[in-house]
Amino acid sequence: MQEFGAFKVLASAFFQGSEKEYADQTEWIRSRIAFLNAAQQSEVKALLDELLSGNYSDDQLHVIWKEGKSCYLFPGKNLRVFLAVVRDAIDF
């Protein structure tokens, strides 16, 4: 398992209401990714690739997400879908 440092920074950038300033989900996600430098983006993308590889259950993903101190919660498989969208939006 990789380190969670940059992932925690990114996860904490997603908080309730942070999406309201943006026209759509893609713009919102990209604004959160912008908190990271290129090296951190690369780290997060690699971690998300690992987390979404099928080796982690939805429950495990929720535990890891909560470690990032995000107050944005996703029921069930919605977190997996959201993390895939975040991963795909990282284009360092």
Buried (B, 14 or more C-beta within 10 A) or exposed (E): EBEBEBBBBBBBBBEEEBBEEBEEEEEBBBBBBEEBEEEBBBBBBBBBEEBBEEEBEBEEBBEBBEEBEBEBEBEEEEBBEBBEEBBEBBEE
